[in-house]
Amino acid sequence: MNMTVPSWVGKVEELDATAFNRLARSSNVPILLYIGAPWCPPCTTMGPAVEKAAEDFGGHVRVVKVNAATDSQLLNSLKVAAVPMIVLYGEYGRELGRYLGNLSAREISRWVRTKFSQEQQEAYALVS
């Protein structure tokens, strides 16, 4: 059986507003959206934590980021007023939660797990 691993597994994809909206509406895999900016000191420390979390999630959660400095239209539509922020989406773009502030990779993983029911954790293989 030939199983191809998607190119996004274990990585953080940088998307623009159009690509993110298209992905969020069509994905059957949970999406963690990281919103940061190059001028934001907490974002410079959270960026590597998000990358580590993406590695840890493997193919169970797709991790994407948008640049707050260049995607103001998306920020307005999501009602994001400050960064860094993470937003978790379930299947087909249903928002499950958002967190404003700096987190470590371990804290990001823990926060994501708290947003899923036990059944969802098992379905997405997020049970520790």
N, C-alpha and C positions, 0 to 999 in steps of 0.2 A: 504494500500500500504506500503510495507516494504522497506524503503530506508536506505541502509547502508552507513554510513559516512566513507570515506577512512581513513586509519590509518595516513596519512600524514597531514590531515587537522589541521591547527593551530600550526604546529610544523615545526622545521627545521630538515631536514634529512641530515645526513652526508653520502656522497657517495664517492666512489673511481672513477677513470677515466672511467673504463669500465661501471659501473652502470650508471654514469651520461650520457655518450654517448648513451647508450641504451634508457634511459628515454627521453632524448632530442629528439631523432628521432621518438619516438612513442607517445609522449604526445599530447593530444588535449586540455590540460589546460596550460595556460602560466606558465613558470618556471622562478623564480628569483634565480640565482646562486650567492651565496656569496663566495668569495675567501678571506681567511684570513690565518694567521699563529700565533702560540702561542708566537713567539718571537717578534711580531709586536705590539708596544704599542697602536696605533690607533685601531687595530683589537680587543683589549681587551675591548674597550668601544663600538665598533660597533657591536660586537657579540650579546650583550643583545638587542640592537636596532633591529637587524635582527629578533631575536626571538619574540619581541613584534610585529613587522610588520607581521610576519607569523600568529600570533594570530588574528591580525586585518583583514588580507586577508581571513581568513577562508578557504573555499574550492575554492575560485576564482583564487588564484595564489598559485602554489606549490613552496615552498621555500626549496632550498637545499644548502649545503655548501660543499666545498672541502678544504682540508688543503694544503696550498701552500708549506709547509715544506715537505710533503710526496708525492705530485702529480705533480712533475715537468714536466712529459710528457704531462699531460693535459694543464698545464700552457703554455708550448711551443706551443702546437697545437692551443690554443686560443690566442696566442701572448700577454700573460699577463706578464708584466715586474715588476709590483709593486702591493702592497696590502695596504689596503683593497680595493677590487673592487667588484662591483655588475654588473651582466650581465643579461639582461632580454631577454627571448626567448618567441616567440609566438608559434603558433601551429607547431608541428613537427620540432622543432629545429631552426626556423628562428630567427636570432638575431635581436632584436628591438632596443637595445641600451646598453651602458655600462657606468659606472661611477667609477672613481678612487677617493678615498678619504673617509673620515669618515662622516657618516650621522646619524641623529637621526631617530627613528622609523617614526615620522611624515614626515620627509624629504624623507625617503625611499618611503613611500606610495605616497607622492606627485610626486616624480620622476617617479614612475611606471605609475601613471595615465597619466602623460604627454606623455608617449611613446605610448599610445593607442589612436586611433581615437575615436570620440564620439560613433560611432557604436560599436566598440570593447568594450568601457567602459560599454555600456548598455548590450552587450552580456555577458560580464564577471561580471556584477553587480558591477562595480567599481565606479559608479556615486555616489557622496556624497549626 
